[in-house]
Amino acid sequence: MVHMKSKVSPGLLLASPHLLDPNFYQTVVLMFEHQDDGALGIVINRQLEIRLQEVLADLEIEPRAPLDQLVQFGGPVSNEIGWVVHSSDYEEPTTRQVADGVSISTSREVLKAVGEGTGPRHHMLCLGYAGWGPKQLEYEIEQGAWLSAPLDPAILFDVPLTERWQRGYDSLGINPRQFAPTVGNA
């Protein structure tokens, strides 16, 4: 079996049109880790009804200006954990560069910097993450539940949230409406 790390991470994982799991229907997942013991990613195209301003208030961070943007649903696992997906123009000790132009940070400091206006130019706070056990993601890909796409920072930071799934398919030259039903039950 081919080791899929280089194909899936870093990259985008696009839900098949036939993946009906409500956690992942038409999602785009930023994949940042794929090893033999499992895979991790963050959904980057689902909003929660929570404003960034509210999260900062809960953390006792007072932003310089109102931050009205909505927080993202990062995935169904540990949604009390916040991940800031951001442009690589900001770095602090917990920052992990995922690919050119894309980083993730998990500390309170990045949120404080966002509130102060000294943080990354592009950013989104995502609560939770998507995780797969050993060989689980490979199986789901084989069953037709997911497609892997190259990581394009423009899809993360420049494309409106509601258009990211379609734009991911466009980057592969695939029309998701022309998919035949999957072979397996993913």
C-alpha positions as semicolon CSV with decimal commas, in nm:
position;residue;x (nm);y (nm);z (nm)
1;M;0,000;0,000;0,000
2;V;0,126;0,349;-0,086
3;H;0,196;0,575;0,212
4;M;-0,053;0,859;0,163
5;K;0,102;1,124;0,389
6;S;0,233;1,334;0,102
7;K;-0,101;1,315;-0,082
8;V;-0,326;1,411;0,209
9;S;-0,123;1,633;0,442
10;P;-0,074;1,915;0,406
11;G;-0,372;1,951;0,183
12;L;-0,745;1,986;0,162
13;L;-0,983;1,698;0,204
14;L;-1,310;1,744;0,015
15;A;-1,619;1,554;0,123
16;S;-1,774;1,350;-0,155
17;P;-2,120;1,474;-0,256
18;H;-2,249;1,138;-0,129
19;L;-2,097;1,169;0,220
20;L;-2,417;1,238;0,413
21;D;-2,275;1,237;0,768
22;P;-2,409;1,569;0,905
23;N;-2,068;1,646;1,059
24;F;-1,901;1,634;0,719
25;Y;-2,163;1,695;0,449
26;Q;-1,998;1,916;0,182
27;T;-1,707;2,002;0,409
28;V;-1,354;2,107;0,332
29;V;-1,097;1,988;0,584
30;L;-0,756;2,147;0,621
31;M;-0,535;1,842;0,675
32;F;-0,230;1,916;0,885
33;E;-0,125;1,573;1,008
34;H;-0,139;1,226;0,858
35;Q;0,075;0,955;1,011
36;D;0,053;0,578;1,049
37;D;-0,126;0,625;1,382
38;G;-0,399;0,849;1,238
39;A;-0,483;1,184;1,085
40;L;-0,595;1,528;1,202
41;G;-0,762;1,815;1,024
42;I;-0,983;2,116;1,077
43;V;-1,310;2,182;0,893
44;I;-1,280;2,527;0,735
45;N;-1,621;2,587;0,580
46;R;-1,880;2,558;0,858
47;Q;-1,982;2,842;1,086
48;L;-2,116;2,825;1,438
49;E;-2,357;3,078;1,581
50;I;-2,082;3,216;1,805
51;R;-1,904;3,543;1,735
52;L;-1,531;3,582;1,787
53;Q;-1,614;3,878;2,013
54;E;-1,798;3,641;2,252
55;V;-1,507;3,397;2,271
56;L;-1,265;3,679;2,345
57;A;-1,496;3,809;2,619
58;D;-1,506;3,461;2,775
59;L;-1,125;3,465;2,775
60;E;-1,126;3,815;2,927
61;I;-0,962;3,962;2,617
62;E;-1,091;4,305;2,522
63;P;-1,038;4,371;2,151
64;R;-0,959;4,719;2,020
65;A;-1,251;4,699;1,780
66;P;-1,556;4,472;1,759
67;L;-1,480;4,136;1,599
68;D;-1,808;4,030;1,444
69;Q;-1,683;3,732;1,247
70;L;-1,838;3,397;1,327
71;V;-1,638;3,115;1,481
72;Q;-1,600;2,802;1,267
73;F;-1,697;2,442;1,341
74;G;-1,355;2,275;1,323
75;G;-1,491;1,924;1,364
76;P;-1,682;1,695;1,597
77;V;-1,388;1,605;1,824
78;S;-1,308;1,814;2,135
79;N;-1,501;2,125;2,035
80;E;-1,380;2,300;2,348
81;I;-1,035;2,320;2,183
82;G;-0,976;2,626;1,969
83;W;-0,751;2,631;1,666
84;V;-0,667;2,954;1,489
85;V;-0,603;2,888;1,121
86;H;-0,411;3,187;0,994
87;S;-0,175;3,337;0,742
88;S;0,194;3,283;0,808
89;D;0,263;3,650;0,883
90;Y;0,225;3,575;1,255
91;E;0,421;3,335;1,472
92;E;0,448;3,252;1,840
93;P;0,574;2,940;2,025
94;T;0,269;2,721;1,952
95;T;0,246;2,820;1,586
96;R;0,276;2,533;1,343
97;Q;0,335;2,609;0,977
98;V;0,112;2,376;0,776
99;A;0,226;2,492;0,430
100;D;0,351;2,806;0,261
101;G;0,122;3,085;0,373
102;V;-0,086;2,873;0,615
103;S;-0,027;2,819;0,987
104;I;-0,223;2,709;1,291
105;S;-0,188;2,825;1,649
106;T;-0,358;2,704;1,964
107;S;-0,259;2,952;2,231
108;R;-0,451;3,232;2,396
109;E;-0,173;3,465;2,276
110;V;-0,279;3,446;1,911
111;L;-0,634;3,543;2,009
112;K;-0,499;3,829;2,219
113;A;-0,293;3,948;1,920
114;V;-0,601;3,926;1,695
115;G;-0,794;4,137;1,946
116;E;-0,513;4,393;1,963
117;G;-0,485;4,414;1,586
118;T;-0,128;4,279;1,591
119;G;-0,216;3,922;1,494
120;P;-0,217;3,752;1,156
121;R;-0,369;3,936;0,861
122;H;-0,599;3,641;0,783
123;H;-0,741;3,427;1,061
124;M;-1,034;3,209;1,159
125;L;-1,104;3,054;1,496
126;C;-1,221;2,694;1,466
127;L;-1,361;2,496;1,759
128;G;-1,297;2,122;1,751
129;Y;-1,122;1,910;1,493
130;A;-1,165;1,606;1,272
131;G;-0,966;1,298;1,364
132;W;-0,917;0,955;1,214
133;G;-0,763;0,645;1,371
134;P;-0,496;0,427;1,210
135;K;-0,587;0,348;0,845
136;Q;-0,939;0,493;0,891
137;L;-0,888;0,784;0,655
138;E;-0,728;0,562;0,390
139;Y;-1,031;0,332;0,411
140;E;-1,275;0,623;0,379
141;I;-1,086;0,757;0,076
142;E;-1,092;0,411;-0,085
143;Q;-1,468;0,398;-0,024
144;G;-1,514;0,728;-0,208
145;A;-1,602;0,945;0,092
146;W;-1,320;1,197;0,040
147;L;-1,104;1,350;-0,232
148;S;-0,766;1,501;-0,165
149;A;-0,683;1,842;-0,313
150;P;-0,374;2,061;-0,296
151;L;-0,370;2,323;-0,023
152;D;-0,436;2,663;-0,176
153;P;-0,423;2,946;0,083
154;A;-0,663;3,147;-0,135
155;I;-0,939;2,891;-0,071
156;L;-0,887;2,937;0,303
157;F;-0,852;3,313;0,318
158;D;-0,999;3,471;0,003
159;V;-1,290;3,249;-0,100
160;P;-1,621;3,301;0,085
161;L;-1,696;3,019;0,326
162;T;-2,002;2,899;0,133
163;E;-1,798;2,863;-0,188
164;R;-1,494;2,675;-0,052
165;W;-1,625;2,323;-0,118
166;Q;-1,709;2,403;-0,481
167;R;-1,379;2,589;-0,527
168;G;-1,190;2,284;-0,397
169;Y;-1,359;2,069;-0,662
170;D;-1,291;2,336;-0,925
171;S;-0,920;2,318;-0,836
172;L;-0,930;1,949;-0,931
173;G;-1,127;2,010;-1,250
174;I;-1,416;1,800;-1,116
175;N;-1,787;1,877;-1,116
176;P;-1,928;1,725;-0,794
177;R;-2,276;1,709;-0,950
178;Q;-2,151;1,445;-1,193
179;F;-2,042;1,199;-0,924
180;A;-2,189;0,850;-0,935
181;P;-2,294;0,708;-0,598
182;T;-2,007;0,567;-0,397
183;V;-1,926;0,199;-0,402
184;G;-1,898;0,162;-0,025
185;N;-2,086;0,300;0,270
186;A;-1,867;0,577;0,402
